[in-house]
């Protein structure tokens, strides 16, 4: 590896943060469910509403519900749509229901509205209901997927708790602090996907690392967009390492110090992608290419950030279709090479 030195920091000789990034961490089981219960109580969604009876709802067929999830996936993530296309039909249908559930949940806190907290609390109440609303396509498909693949209910609670963090946590002191957020909003998606695809013993920790890599990539791509919402996900300890602070990010600072920080974080993400790769071989064979392709395509965003000279404030990094196809071929080659 070629050494890169920025402001006295050697990125290839920083075993502390590399080991920190790859060390297994204890997930605080039970905290997510308690957090969501507190959210619902605070917003009054534990109270049964009375008053005028609701208008009759027109039930959707399950096939219609799943088709809605296909359209949500196609519209919002061409990369995920492409990689999920590589799965067998039933598994493809299920992971698109998972994507639609994640997307719908996340939009509640990212879209401008008067009371995102209450909207999320109401959504959590629907998710926790014994039966999904008969006219809600996403929840119908999602509930069916949960039952078909015996997904533990604690996993979607972790995901929803991570989304709730966006409403209350706008700064992270350390990478360890950020890791929990990445675990909840991304690694959990991988843990659910594993249950849909099928896996062998030992795959869990690899899936967690891949999720953190994917979310860190997402954070680096969206630094500018998140700053507009007042959010800075880059850890304070990393900012300070390069002589920066949260206000620099909010003000769109893009100088040598910021570029050095971005190179540092990009290398961290690359280390996580490489550490996660062996876990793909532990998945059911019919799902390995889909996950490998998703990882390689999303990882390609890191290269695009570099090509844009790290200006994530004015340029949103994306991977073109032609490049995605090349990365798909690379994923296939890597799998065959073992």
C-alpha positions in Angstrom: 0.0 0.0 0.0 1.3 3.4 -0.9 1.6 5.6 2.2 -0.2 8.9 2.2 0.8 11.5 4.7 -1.5 14.4 5.5 -0.7 16.9 8.2 1.6 14.4 10.0 -0.8 11.5 9.9 0.2 8.3 8.0 -3.0 6.6 6.9 -1.3 3.3 6.1 0.4 3.2 9.5 -2.5 3.9 11.8 -3.1 0.4 13.4 -5.1 2.0 16.2 -8.0 3.2 14.1 -7.8 0.2 11.8 -8.1 -2.3 14.7 -10.8 -0.1 16.3 -12.8 -0.3 13.1 -12.5 -4.0 12.9 -12.9 -5.0 16.6 -16.1 -6.8 17.4 -18.4 -4.8 19.6 -21.1 -5.7 22.0 -24.5 -4.6 20.9 -26.7 -3.3 23.7 -29.6 -5.7 23.2 -32.9 -4.5 24.5 -32.0 -0.8 24.4 -33.7 -0.4 21.0 -37.1 -1.7 22.0 -37.0 0.4 25.2 -36.1 3.5 23.1 -39.0 2.9 20.8 -41.4 2.3 23.7 -40.3 5.6 25.2 -40.8 7.3 21.8 -44.4 6.0 21.5 -45.3 7.1 25.1 -43.8 10.5 24.6 -45.8 11.1 21.4 -49.0 9.6 22.7 -49.2 6.7 20.3 -49.8 4.3 23.2 -53.2 5.9 23.7 -56.1 4.3 21.8 -57.7 7.0 19.8 -61.5 7.3 19.9 -63.9 9.5 17.9 -65.3 9.2 14.4 -65.0 5.7 13.0 -62.4 5.2 10.3 -63.6 4.9 6.7 -63.5 1.3 5.4 -60.1 0.5 3.9 -59.8 -1.2 0.5 -57.5 -4.3 1.2 -54.6 -4.8 -1.1 -53.6 -8.2 -2.5 -50.2 -9.4 -1.3 -49.0 -9.4 -4.9 -49.9 -5.8 -5.2 -48.1 -5.0 -2.0 -44.9 -6.6 -3.2 -45.2 -4.9 -6.6 -45.3 -1.5 -4.8 -42.1 -2.5 -3.0 -40.5 -3.2 -6.4 -41.4 0.2 -7.7 -40.1 1.9 -4.5 -36.8 0.1 -4.9 -36.6 0.9 -8.7 -37.3 4.6 -8.0 -35.0 5.2 -5.1 -32.0 2.9 -5.5 -31.0 1.7 -9.0 -27.9 0.1 -7.4 -29.9 -2.0 -5.0 -32.5 -2.8 -7.7 -29.7 -4.0 -10.0 -28.0 -6.2 -7.4 -31.2 -7.6 -6.0 -32.1 -8.7 -9.6 -29.4 -11.3 -9.2 -31.4 -13.1 -6.5 -34.0 -15.9 -7.1 -37.5 -14.5 -7.5 -38.8 -15.2 -4.0 -35.7 -13.8 -2.2 -35.6 -10.9 -4.6 -39.2 -10.1 -3.7 -38.3 -10.3 0.0 -35.2 -8.0 0.0 -37.2 -5.4 -2.0 -39.8 -5.5 0.7 -37.0 -4.9 3.2 -35.7 -2.0 1.1 -39.1 -0.4 0.9 -39.6 -0.8 4.7 -36.2 0.9 5.3 -36.8 3.6 2.8 -40.3 4.4 4.1 -39.1 4.5 7.7 -36.1 6.7 6.9 -38.1 9.2 4.9 -40.1 10.0 8.0 -37.2 11.7 9.5 -35.5 13.1 6.4 -38.5 14.7 4.7 -39.4 18.2 5.8 -42.5 18.1 8.0 -43.9 19.6 11.2 -43.4 16.7 13.6 -41.0 14.0 12.5 -40.9 12.5 16.0 -44.7 12.0 16.1 -44.7 10.6 12.5 -42.0 8.1 13.4 -43.8 7.1 16.6 -47.1 6.6 14.7 -45.2 4.4 12.2 -43.6 2.4 15.0 -47.1 1.8 16.4 -48.2 0.4 13.0 -45.1 -1.7 12.7 -45.7 -3.2 16.1 -49.5 -3.8 15.5 -50.6 -7.4 15.5 -51.7 -7.0 11.9 -50.6 -4.5 9.3 -53.1 -2.1 7.8 -54.8 -3.9 4.9 -54.2 -0.9 2.6 -50.5 -0.3 3.5 -48.5 -2.0 0.7 -45.1 -1.7 2.5 -46.2 -3.1 5.8 -48.2 -5.9 4.2 -45.2 -7.1 2.2 -42.9 -6.5 5.1 -45.0 -8.4 7.6 -45.2 -11.3 5.1 -41.4 -11.3 4.7 -40.9 -11.3 8.5 -43.0 -14.4 8.9 -41.7 -16.2 5.8 -38.1 -15.9 6.8 -38.5 -16.0 10.6 -36.9 -12.6 11.1 -36.5 -11.8 14.8 -38.6 -8.8 15.7 -35.7 -7.3 17.6 -33.9 -6.6 14.4 -36.4 -4.2 12.9 -36.6 -2.5 16.3 -32.8 -1.9 16.1 -33.3 -0.4 12.6 -36.1 1.9 13.8 -34.1 2.9 16.9 -31.2 3.9 14.5 -33.6 6.1 12.5 -34.9 7.6 15.7 -31.3 8.6 16.6 -31.4 11.0 13.6 -34.0 13.1 15.4 -32.0 13.5 18.6 -28.3 12.8 17.9 -26.6 15.2 15.5 -23.0 14.8 16.6 -20.7 11.9 17.4 -17.6 12.1 19.5 -15.8 9.0 18.5 -16.0 6.3 15.8 -17.2 3.9 18.5 -20.2 6.2 19.0 -20.8 6.3 15.3 -20.5 2.5 15.0 -23.7 1.9 17.0 -25.6 4.2 14.6 -24.1 2.4 11.6 -24.9 -1.0 13.1 -28.5 -0.1 13.6 -29.3 1.6 10.3 -27.1 -0.6 8.0 -25.6 -3.7 9.7 -29.1 -4.8 10.8 -30.2 -4.6 7.2 -27.5 -7.1 6.4 -28.5 -9.4 9.3 -32.1 -9.4 8.0 -30.9 -10.0 4.4 -28.9 -13.0 5.6 -32.0 -14.6 6.9 -33.7 -14.2 3.6 -30.7 -15.5 1.6 -29.5 -18.2 4.0 -26.1 -18.4 5.6 -23.7 -20.6 7.5 -22.2 -20.2 11.0 -19.7 -17.4 11.3 -21.4 -15.0 8.8 -22.8 -12.6 11.3 -19.7 -10.6 12.2 -18.8 -10.2 8.5 -22.3 -8.9 7.8 -22.0 -6.3 10.6 -18.7 -5.1 9.2 -20.1 -4.8 5.7 -23.0 -2.8 7.0 -20.7 -0.3 8.8 -18.7 0.0 5.5 -21.8 0.7 3.5 -23.2 3.3 6.0 -19.8 5.0 6.3 -19.8 5.3 2.5 -23.3 6.7 2.6 -22.1 9.3 5.3 -19.1 10.3 3.2 -21.2 10.8 0.1 -23.9 12.8 1.9 -21.7 15.1 4.0 -23.1 18.2 2.2 -26.7 17.1 2.3 -26.5 16.2 6.0 -24.9 19.5 6.8 -27.9 21.3 5.3 -30.0 19.4 7.9 -27.6 20.4 10.7 -26.2 16.9 11.0 -22.5 16.1 11.2 -21.8 12.3 11.3 -18.0 12.5 11.0 -16.7 11.9 14.5 -15.3 14.8 16.5 -12.1 12.9 17.2 -11.5 12.6 13.5 -12.3 16.2 12.8 -9.9 17.3 15.4 -7.2 15.0 14.1 -7.1 17.2 11.0 -7.7 20.5 12.7 -11.4 20.7 11.8 -14.6 21.1 13.8 -18.3 20.5 13.2 -18.8 24.2 12.2 -16.3 23.7 9.3 -18.5 20.9 7.9 -21.7 23.0 8.4 -20.0 25.9 6.6 -18.9 23.7 3.7 -15.2 23.9 4.3 -13.4 22.0 1.5 -9.6 22.7 1.8 -6.5 20.5 2.2 -7.4 19.6 5.8 -10.9 18.5 4.7 -9.5 16.4 1.8 -7.1 14.7 4.2 -10.0 13.9 6.5 -11.9 12.4 3.6 -9.0 10.3 2.5 -8.7 9.0 6.1 -12.3 8.0 6.3 -12.3 6.5 2.8 -9.4 4.3 3.7 -11.2 3.2 6.9 -14.2 2.2 4.7 -12.0 0.3 2.3 -10.5 -1.7 5.3 -14.0 -2.6 6.4 -15.1 -3.7 2.9 -12.0 -6.0 2.7 -12.6 -7.3 6.2 -16.2 -8.1 5.3 -15.5 -9.8 2.0 -14.8 -13.4 3.3 -18.3 -13.5 4.8 -19.9 -13.5 1.4 -18.7 -17.1 0.9 -20.7 -18.1 4.0 -24.0 -17.1 2.4 -26.2 -19.4 0.4 -24.6 -19.7 -3.1 -27.7 -18.3 -4.9 -27.3 -15.0 -3.0 -23.5 -14.5 -3.0 -23.3 -12.6 -6.3 -26.1 -10.2 -5.3 -24.3 -9.3 -2.1 -20.9 -9.1 -3.7 -22.2 -6.9 -6.4 -24.0 -4.6 -3.9 -20.8 -4.3 -2.0 -18.6 -3.6 -5.0 -21.0 -1.1 -6.6 -21.5 0.9 -3.4 -17.8 0.8 -2.7 -17.4 2.4 -6.1 -18.9 5.6 -4.6 -15.6 6.1 -2.7 -13.7 6.3 -5.9 -16.1 8.8 -7.3 -15.7 11.0 -4.3 -12.0 11.0 -4.9 -12.6 11.8 -8.6 -14.7 14.8 -7.5 -11.7 16.0 -5.5 -13.6 15.3 -2.3 -16.0 18.1 -2.9 -19.1 16.4 -1.4 -20.8 19.7 -0.9 -21.3 20.5 -4.5 -21.1 17.1 -6.2 -23.0 14.0 -5.3 -20.9 11.0 -6.1 -22.6 8.3 -8.0 -21.7 5.2 -10.1 -22.8 5.2 -13.7 -24.6 2.2 -15.2 -21.6 1.3 -17.3 -19.4 1.4 -14.3 -21.9 -0.6 -12.3 -21.7 -3.3 -14.9 -17.9 -3.3 -14.7 -18.1 -3.6 -10.9 -20.6 -6.5 -11.3 -18.1 -8.3 -13.5 -15.4 -7.6 -10.9 -17.6 -9.0 -8.1 -18.2 -12.2 -10.2 -14.4 -12.5 -10.8 -13.6 -12.0 -7.1 -16.1 -14.7 -6.1 -14.7 -17.2 -8.6 -11.1 -16.4 -7.5 -12.1 -17.3 -4.0 
